[in-house]
Amino acid sequence: MTNLTRYAPFDQGFDDFLQGFLVRPISPKNQAPSQQVRMDVSEDDGAYNVRAEIPGVKKDDINVTIDGNQVAITAEVKHIQEDKRDDKVLRSERFYGKVYRAFSLAQDVDETSAQAKYDAGVLELRLPKKAAVSAKKLAIQ
């Protein structure tokens, strides 16, 4: 009798495709906030405008550094949650950490004229562009 082997080239690929598709990630209802700085960067003729979402952070815990066309945003995140019932602590959780986001812009920033404002979890930066220095052509004698 002949041994037959089943040839199914798509079975493994199809299983790999469905592996994460039907499983939903589990996330607790009261977990610490997402530790990412979400941001939008727009540009007008004279400046870059940055809107960065950093919820639950105090203004004093945010640092912005500018070095040429490099901008970095750092924030200390402190999240404390405590569940009490009848003056008994049933659960207490704390999260302390640092979030960091750095990016490059197409043109250098005039850091002396830069402005920052933080309100309701949103950091707004106005980063004026530095005047472009035109290259000087030397006459060869």
Secondary structure, 3 states (H helix, E strand, C coil): CCCCCCCCCCHHHHHHHHHCCCCCCCCCCCCCCCCCCEEEEEECCCEEEEEEECCCCCHHHEEEEEECCEEEEEEEEEEEEEEEECCEEEEEEEEEEEEEEEEECCCCECCCCCEEEEECCEEEEEEEECCCCCCCCCCCC
